[in-house]
């Protein structure tokens, strides 16, 4: 028979049950027979289940009376238990009142007992304290420091118990303090001798006695004074004949080794006082040598004034001091890590080491405050020498040698200024950048002004007091002065590079130093810089202000103005020299007789006018201009070739347009134009326009208007005027047409 559990499933499906049973049948038994047997089995199972339920139901009915009686009995028991619990609770409440009064009585008795015991203890301590006060002088006379220390410790304990409650001992604390001072004086000599001899056992004993009397500071004071001698001997080994910074590095190494030996001795002898003893020793020593350290360093910085030597000395001194600080930090942390928990608790690097670092760096930091002045002296001297070398002999030297000489001074000057930025980063980590920016600005301004003075001298030699023609008629002055364009371009480029480097350095320094940083274990210029900013808030504000300057505002305002002015002067000299020959050729334009030529009365054939010599000379000169500029400005450096080519193109435009403007100035001075003169002028202008077009320069609208108006037939001049006056016209072009019409005597025909 199938498992009855399947019929108890809420999801029981009769069809699924029958299909499953049919699928599980075995043999070749017919399906009808199998289903009949299955039906029979289900009937029998149902009957068995019914009989089982009936039997168990009858048994359950017979058990109900007995269960009812049992429930009644349990109910009676519960009620009885409730009564018993209530009676017990009432007894406890009645007993609570009596117990509380008994406890209060016992508490009062305990307080009385404690007071009696305290009084007894006070009496005992008072008795012992009185005895100690009476015997203390004799103990001192005995010369036994151990007995004196024990007595003083007992007196301290007794006074702590007795306090001011006993009239006899109300001045006891003051007397005890005097006795402790007397005891400290008593053992100072022995302790000093033991410290000098490094007698560990004796030092331990005497230090313990002093600690029991509350005089631990005596141990620290004597240790600092007696163990400073080896360090002082190292410092006194310096001789003036030795370079101070070279000696300083060796001194720091020896001092660090001596401090390492002291640390080992302190840990072995007085572990409870480490690293306090070592810190006190070093702090006292640094205070003793602070003044002579500053004097020696000042003397080293004074040597070689105006050169880079003082800056190198300062950087080496700082490097040596920082290396010593890093070694000392490692020494202390390693030694403390090997000590017990109390030693480790006594040393907190984040708070204990920065004050010591400040003392180590104090003499160097005082000199770092002079960094900007030292840099100013060096840069002024160096740049003045470069400028003097560049302009030396400019009055007598050949003209062609001077512009390259001036240009060659710019790269080394830029290099010197860039090195100053690197020094500032290495020495101050950027904290002195605001001061350095002012130094760079003034130094570069003076350098550029010196070059500008030399350029003005070249202008005087090349042009004299006139812009019309160079003193050198052969045109050699033009070629000689063209490198001044490179000078102007180089000044602008190098200034932009320097200012970008300064801006980047300020941003990096602000990001590195102004952001909140945790305690570090690397002691370099950055660590010194952070302490410097903490000690000098205005320095922090100045650095933040420098880093906040936007790209649109110059960091080197004086230099920017000086470079702009000098570059303008150099370009003006070149422009005047290049246009000098053009102006000289064009001076004859107003006086040419061709403008007034009239047609003969004889019947002659007409010819197309050819350009006059003045304009062909100008055109030939302008056509030579690209070759002239390229030979002077294009170099062998491929990186600068594109920039130089652009410079050549820009100056071709500038000079040709300047020539066009000079031509129009002379045309304005014409007295009149005959028909043949107008045709000649049109031919000249056409030739000049073709030259401009060949050079890749757009013909100015006014010059084109002159050409059209000069070549137009009298009856079509009004069309030229209308074109110049229309929407696409130009006011200057209109004025040019009017001027040509006036010169031709056709003004009324417009």
VENPENOR-V412088 format. One line per field, one symbol per residue. ss: DSSP state (@ for helix, = for strand, . for the rest). phi: phi as a letter, one per 30 degrees, with the letter a starting at -180 (. if undefined). burial: + if it has 9 or more other ideal C-beta (glycine too) atoms within 8 Angstrom, else -. Layout:
ss=???
phi=???
burial=???
This chain:
ss=....@@@@.....@@@@@@@@@@@......@@@@@@@@@@@@@@@@@@@@@@@@@@@@@@@@@@@@@@@@@@@@@@@@@@@@@@@@@@@@@@@@@@@@@@@@@@@@@@@@@@@@@@@@@@@@@@@@@@@@@@@@@@@@@@@@..@@@@@@@@@@@@@@@@@@....@@@..@@@@@@@@@@@@@@@@@@@@@@@@@@..@@@@@@@@@@@@@...@@@@@@@@@@@..@@@@@@@@.......@@@@@@@@@@@@@@@@@@@@@@@@@@.@@@..@@@@@@@@@@@@@@@@@@@@@@@@@@@......@@@@@@@@@@@@@@@@@@@@@@@@@@@@@...@@@@@@..@@@@@@@@@@@@@@@@@@@@..@@@@@@@@@@@@@@@@@@@@@.......@@@@@@@@@@@@@@@@@@@@@@@@@@@@@@....@@@@@@@@@@@@@@@@@@@@@@@@@@@@@@@............@@@@@@.@@@@@@@@@@@@@@@@@@@@@@@@@@@@@@@...........@@@@@@@@@@@.@@@@@@@@@@@.........@@@@@@@@@@@@@@@@@@@@@@@@@@@@@@..@@@.@@@@................@@@@@@@@@@@@@@@@@@@@@....@@@@@@@@@@@@@@@@@@@@@@@@@@@@@@.......@@@@@@@@@@@@@@@@@@@@......@@@@@@@@@@@..@@@@@@@@@@@@.....@@@@@@@@@@@@@@..@@@.
phi=.ddddddddecdbedddddddddcdcicddddddddddddddddddddddddddddddddddddedddddddddddddddddddddddddddddddddddddddddddddddddddddddddddddddddddddcdddddddicddddddddddddddddddicdcedcdcdddddddddddddddcedddddddddhdddddeddddddddcicdddddddddddcdedddddddddbedcedddddddddddddddddddddddddcbddccceddddddddddddcddddddddddddddieicdeeddddddddddddddddddddddddddddddddddddccedcddeddddddcedddddddcedddddddddddddddddddcdiddcdeedddedddddddeddddddddddddddddchjdceeddedddddddedddddddddddddddddcicccdaddcddidddddceedddddddddddddddddddddddddddddcdddbddccccbdddddddddddbedddddddddddddddcddcddddddddddddddddddddddddddddddddedcddddcdcdddddcdcbddceddedddddddddddeddddddcdccdddcddddddddddddedddddddddddddddcddlbdeddddddddddddddddddddicddeeddddeddddcddedcddddddddcddddbddddddddddddddicddcd
burial=-----+-----+----++--++--+--------++--+--+--++---+-----------------------------------------------------------------------++--++-+++-++-++--++----+-+++++++++++++-++---+--+--+--++--++-+++-+++-++++++---++-++++++-+++++-++-+++-+++++++--++-++--+-----++-+++-++-+++-+++-++++++-+++-++++++++++++++--++--++-++++++-+------++-++++++-++++++++++-+++-++--+---++-++-+--+++-++++++++++-++--++-+++++++++++-+++-++--+--+-+--++-++++++++++-+++-++-+++-+++++++++++++++++++++++++++++++++--++-----++++--++++++++++++++++++-++-+++-+++-++++++-+++--------+++++++++++-----++-++++++-+-----++-++++++-++++++++++++++++++++++--+--+-++++-----------+-++-++++++-+++-++-+++-+++------+--++-+++-+++++++++++++++++--+-++++++++++++++++++-+++-+-+-++++++++++++++-+--++-++-++----++-++++++++++-++-+--++
